[in-house]
Amino acid sequence: MQHGEPYSDRSLQQVVKQAAARASIRRPVTLHMLRHSYATHLLEADIDIRLI
């Protein structure tokens, strides 16, 4: 990968899997799950759904 190029889907998924392993998370973790978790936290913080 060259400096300034976007990450590939595969490389991002690997980063997430490695972070989950380091955190001793045994359940499957995906980028999609993180996206929804973040959106849920924003909703709980009373952020307007139209902004999310």
N, C-alpha and C positions, 0 to 999 in steps of 0.2 A: 504494500500500500504506500502511496506517495503522500507526502505532507499536504493537507488540505483536501484530500479526497474523502468522500463519505464512507462510513463503515458499511460493510455488507451485512445483510440480514444474518447470515451464518456467523460472522465474527461477533456481532452483538449478542446473539444467543449464547455463544461460547463464554463471553464475558459474564453474562447473567448466571450461567450454570456454574462457573468457577467461583463467583461470589457466593452463591448459595452453598456450595460445598465448603468454602472457608467459614461460612456462618453456621455450619452443621445443620442446614435445612435439608431434611430428607425427602420432603414432598417435591414433586415436580414444580419447577418455577419457569414461567415463560415471560417474554416481553409483554404479551397480551395481558397476562395476569397483573403485571406491574402497572400497565396503563390503566386498567380498571381500578386497581387499588388507589392509584393517585387520584383518579376522578372521584372516587368515593370520599377520600379525605377532603377534596375541594368542596364537595357537596356538604359534607359535615361541617365545614368551616363557613357555610352560608355564602359560598361563591355562586353567582348567578349561573344557572345551567346553560344559558346561551353563550356564556364565556368559556365554559368547559368544552 
